[in-house]
Amino acid sequence: MGLITGLLTLPVAPVRGVVWVAEKLNEAAERELSDPRVLRAQLAVLNQELEAGDITLEEFEREEDRLLDRLHAARAARVPDDRR
């Protein structure tokens, strides 16, 4: 980057820094949302909450369906497409 370009883009440097941080946070969140280990751990916690009586069966089934859908989507995304 040249001196002139560096000086001209200096005012937007903080914005670029914030965008970079936001992108990194988004990447980390996406990894956690699709990590099968995290999803299985959340299912285990959900089972414990049901057994302890902290949630109703309806709440359990709704959350379980949501977590299982995410788990299946994560697994499907990791399987290579052999139908080409």
N, CA, C and O of each residue as an XYZ file, in Angstrom:
336
protein
N       0.860     -1.162      0.000
C       0.000      0.000      0.000
C       0.908      1.226      0.000
O       1.835      1.334      0.803
N       0.623      2.134     -0.908
C       1.433      3.335     -1.008
C       1.093      4.338      0.078
O       0.079      4.219      0.765
N       1.941      5.305      0.215
C       1.750      6.344      1.236
C       0.455      7.113      1.024
O      -0.291      7.351      1.973
N       0.186      7.501     -0.214
C      -1.027      8.271     -0.512
C      -2.268      7.419     -0.237
O      -3.214      7.885      0.398
N      -2.265      6.183     -0.711
C      -3.408      5.291     -0.476
C      -3.608      5.060      1.013
O      -4.739      5.048      1.499
N      -2.518      4.879      1.729
C      -2.608      4.675      3.177
C      -3.213      5.870      3.887
O      -4.033      5.715      4.792
N      -2.810      7.054      3.478
C      -3.353      8.269      4.095
C      -4.816      8.483      3.741
O      -5.610      8.907      4.581
N      -5.171      8.187      2.489
C      -6.560      8.389      2.056
C      -7.520      7.384      2.695
O      -8.680      7.713      2.945
N      -7.052      6.177      2.956
C      -7.931      5.152      3.542
C      -7.843      5.098      5.061
O      -8.529      4.292      5.690
N      -7.021      5.930      5.650
C      -6.870      5.942      7.105
C      -8.182      6.200      7.847
O      -8.425      5.559      8.870
N      -9.036      7.110      7.379
C     -10.290      7.342      8.117
C     -11.217      6.126      8.181
O     -12.017      6.019      9.111
N     -11.129      5.210      7.216
C     -12.011      4.042      7.238
C     -11.363      2.834      7.911
O     -11.981      1.771      7.980
N     -10.144      2.969      8.404
C      -9.457      1.851      9.055
C     -10.233      1.292     10.240
O     -10.316      0.071     10.372
N     -10.811      2.131     11.118
C     -11.585      1.556     12.221
C     -12.787      0.741     11.748
O     -13.138     -0.272     12.353
N     -13.404      1.188     10.677
C     -14.556      0.452     10.139
C     -14.113     -0.904      9.621
O     -14.775     -1.913      9.864
N     -12.991     -0.930      8.906
C     -12.479     -2.210      8.406
C     -12.128     -3.146      9.559
O     -12.329     -4.357      9.462
N     -11.608     -2.591     10.642
C     -11.283     -3.409     11.810
C     -12.519     -4.011     12.444
O     -12.521     -5.180     12.830
N     -13.570     -3.215     12.552
C     -14.824     -3.709     13.126
C     -15.432     -4.776     12.225
O     -15.941     -5.784     12.715
N     -15.382     -4.564     10.918
C     -15.912     -5.557      9.975
C     -15.130     -6.856     10.086
O     -15.721     -7.935     10.067
N     -13.810     -6.768     10.202
C     -12.988     -7.972     10.330
C     -13.355     -8.751     11.589
O     -13.506     -9.972     11.545
N     -13.498     -8.045     12.711
C     -13.871     -8.693     13.972
C     -15.247     -9.342     13.844
O     -15.451    -10.464     14.306
N     -16.186     -8.642     13.223
C     -17.533     -9.197     13.045
C     -17.499    -10.449     12.175
O     -18.208    -11.415     12.456
N     -16.691    -10.443     11.136
C     -16.570    -11.636     10.285
C     -15.993    -12.810     11.058
O     -16.462    -13.939     10.911
N     -14.977    -12.559     11.882
C     -14.378    -13.636     12.676
C     -15.377    -14.194     13.691
O     -15.443    -15.406     13.898
N     -16.150    -13.313     14.319
C     -17.175    -13.770     15.262
C     -18.239    -14.599     14.550
O     -18.693    -15.617     15.073
N     -18.632    -14.165     13.366
C     -19.626    -14.909     12.591
C     -19.103    -16.287     12.213
O     -19.837    -17.271     12.305
N     -17.844    -16.372     11.789
C     -17.250    -17.662     11.449
C     -17.230    -18.600     12.658
O     -17.538    -19.785     12.537
N     -16.868    -18.063     13.814
C     -16.832    -18.880     15.030
C     -18.227    -19.356     15.412
O     -18.406    -20.506     15.812
N     -19.201    -18.484     15.292
C     -20.581    -18.859     15.617
C     -21.090    -19.925     14.654
O     -21.757    -20.871     15.074
N     -20.785    -19.784     13.374
C     -21.198    -20.784     12.389
C     -20.572    -22.144     12.679
O     -21.235    -23.176     12.574
N     -19.287    -22.137     13.045
C     -18.621    -23.406     13.385
C     -19.292    -24.056     14.586
O     -19.521    -25.266     14.594
N     -19.610    -23.255     15.604
C     -20.228    -23.819     16.800
C     -21.644    -24.315     16.517
O     -22.061    -25.340     17.056
N     -22.375    -23.602     15.684
C     -23.738    -24.012     15.366
C     -23.778    -25.311     14.573
O     -24.763    -26.047     14.636
N     -22.724    -25.598     13.831
C     -22.736    -26.796     13.009
C     -21.788    -27.882     13.513
O     -21.587    -28.883     12.825
N     -21.211    -27.712     14.681
C     -20.299    -28.714     15.239
C     -21.118    -29.840     15.872
O     -21.846    -29.607     16.836
N     -21.005    -31.061     15.337
C     -21.793    -32.180     15.877
C     -21.550    -32.425     17.366
O     -22.471    -32.821     18.080
N     -20.327    -32.197     17.844
C     -20.052    -32.411     19.276
C     -20.843    -31.433     20.131
O     -21.381    -31.804     21.173
N     -20.909    -30.199     19.692
C     -21.661    -29.185     20.437
C     -23.150    -29.527     20.419
O     -23.827    -29.416     21.441
N     -23.655    -29.940     19.266
C     -25.071    -30.277     19.152
C     -25.428    -31.485     20.022
O     -26.482    -31.503     20.658
N     -24.548    -32.497     20.050
C     -24.811    -33.661     20.909
C     -24.777    -33.271     22.386
O     -25.564    -33.783     23.182
N     -23.878    -32.378     22.749
C     -23.828    -31.907     24.136
C     -25.099    -31.152     24.493
O     -25.608    -31.285     25.607
N     -25.613    -30.366     23.564
C     -26.861    -29.642     23.815
C     -28.036    -30.610     23.956
O     -28.945    -30.379     24.752
N     -28.012    -31.693     23.180
C     -29.052    -32.715     23.316
C     -28.971    -33.391     24.688
O     -30.000    -33.680     25.300
N     -27.769    -33.637     25.162
C     -27.597    -34.259     26.478
C     -28.124    -33.337     27.578
O     -28.796    -33.792     28.504
N     -27.821    -32.056     27.475
C     -28.323    -31.091     28.461
C     -29.843    -31.036     28.409
O     -30.505    -30.947     29.444
N     -30.387    -31.090     27.210
C     -31.842    -31.067     27.046
C     -32.484    -32.276     27.727
O     -33.518    -32.153     28.383
N     -31.859    -33.448     27.564
C     -32.365    -34.646     28.237
C     -32.321    -34.498     29.755
O     -33.257    -34.900     30.447
N     -31.251    -33.927     30.268
C     -31.134    -33.716     31.706
C     -32.210    -32.758     32.208
O     -32.784    -32.966     33.277
N     -32.477    -31.726     31.446
C     -33.514    -30.774     31.841
C     -34.890    -31.437     31.883
O     -35.696    -31.149     32.768
N     -35.157    -32.331     30.914
C     -36.436    -33.046     30.907
C     -36.534    -33.968     32.112
O     -37.563    -34.004     32.787
N     -35.465    -34.717     32.384
C     -35.476    -35.645     33.513
C     -35.605    -34.925     34.847
O     -36.214    -35.449     35.780
N     -35.036    -33.724     34.944
C     -35.115    -32.946     36.182
C     -36.457    -32.233     36.322
O     -36.771    -31.689     37.381
N     -37.241    -32.239     35.252
C     -38.542    -31.580     35.302
C     -38.467    -30.079     35.064
O     -39.415    -29.348     35.349
N     -37.334    -29.626     34.541
C     -37.166    -28.194     34.281
C     -37.919    -27.736     33.040
O     -38.260    -26.560     32.919
N     -38.182    -28.670     32.104
C     -38.931    -28.335     30.897
C     -40.020    -29.372     30.688
O     -39.938    -30.485     31.209
N     -41.031    -29.007     29.928
C     -42.124    -29.937     29.636
C     -41.739    -30.835     28.466
O     -40.754    -30.585     27.770
N     -42.519    -31.868     28.264
C     -42.278    -32.785     27.158
C     -42.415    -32.060     25.823
O     -41.653    -32.325     24.893
N     -43.370    -31.155     25.723
C     -43.560    -30.401     24.483
C     -42.352    -29.521     24.180
O     -41.902    -29.448     23.037
N     -41.826    -28.849     25.212
C     -40.633    -28.020     25.027
C     -39.449    -28.884     24.614
O     -38.667    -28.512     23.739
N     -39.330    -30.045     25.258
C     -38.248    -30.967     24.936
C     -38.319    -31.401     23.481
O     -37.317    -31.357     22.767
N     -39.503    -31.821     23.036
C     -39.655    -32.308     21.668
C     -39.381    -31.209     20.645
O     -38.768    -31.460     19.607
N     -39.830    -30.003     20.936
C     -39.604    -28.881     20.021
C     -38.097    -28.590     19.886
O     -37.584    -28.444     18.776
N     -37.402    -28.511     21.020
C     -35.962    -28.241     21.003
C     -35.177    -29.411     20.416
O     -34.203    -29.216     19.689
N     -35.613    -30.624     20.738
C     -34.938    -31.807     20.201
C     -35.034    -31.820     18.679
O     -34.043    -32.092     18.000
N     -36.210    -31.532     18.139
C     -36.381    -31.485     16.683
C     -35.467    -30.436     16.060
O     -34.846    -30.679     15.025
N     -35.391    -29.273     16.694
C     -34.552    -28.193     16.174
C     -33.072    -28.613     16.174
O     -32.361    -28.397     15.194
N     -32.619    -29.215     17.284
C     -31.224    -29.640     17.380
C     -30.916    -30.786     16.413
O     -29.845    -30.812     15.806
N     -31.838    -31.724     16.267
C     -31.619    -32.837     15.348
C     -31.576    -32.352     13.902
O     -30.788    -32.857     13.102
N     -32.417    -31.378     13.565
C     -32.372    -30.801     12.223
C     -31.008    -30.170     11.950
O     -30.435    -30.348     10.875
N     -30.497    -29.435     12.931
C     -29.175    -28.815     12.774
C     -28.083    -29.871     12.664
O     -27.140    -29.710     11.889
N     -28.203    -30.956     13.439
C     -27.215    -32.030     13.396
C     -27.218    -32.714     12.033
O     -26.159    -32.985     11.467
N     -28.405    -32.993     11.509
C     -28.502    -33.628     10.188
C     -27.965    -32.699      9.097
O     -27.295    -33.153      8.169
N     -28.254    -31.414      9.204
C     -27.752    -30.440      8.221
C     -26.223    -30.361      8.281
O     -25.561    -30.245      7.249
N     -25.675    -30.423      9.479
C     -24.212    -30.372      9.627
C     -23.574    -31.608      9.024
O     -22.538    -31.517      8.366
N     -24.180    -32.752      9.244
C     -23.631    -33.988      8.674
C     -23.753    -33.985      7.157
O     -22.837    -34.422      6.460
N     -24.872    -33.497      6.641
C     -25.064    -33.453      5.192
C     -24.067    -32.509      4.536
O     -23.615    -32.758      3.419
N     -23.727    -31.442      5.216
C     -22.773    -30.473      4.667
C     -21.368    -31.051      4.622
O     -20.558    -30.629      3.797
N     -21.064    -31.999      5.483
C     -19.721    -32.585      5.531
C     -19.548    -33.755      4.573
O     -18.418    -34.140      4.271
N     -20.655    -34.332      4.087
C     -20.577    -35.468      3.180
C     -20.373    -34.948      1.763
O     -21.166    -34.134      1.290
N     -19.320    -35.403      1.071
C     -19.100    -34.933     -0.302
C     -20.191    -35.428     -1.248
O     -20.734    -36.521     -1.084
N     -20.488    -34.612     -2.222
C     -21.531    -34.957     -3.193
C     -20.925    -35.847     -4.279
O     -20.119    -35.377     -5.082
N     -21.306    -37.134     -4.312
C     -20.763    -38.095     -5.270
C     -21.641    -38.235     -6.503
O     -21.369    -39.086     -7.350
N     -22.677    -37.433     -6.626
C     -23.629    -37.586     -7.736
C     -23.221    -36.810     -8.981
O     -24.025    -36.707     -9.907
N     -22.042    -36.272     -9.046
C     -21.623    -35.477    -10.211
C     -21.451    -36.317    -11.404
O     -21.102    -35.811    -12.470
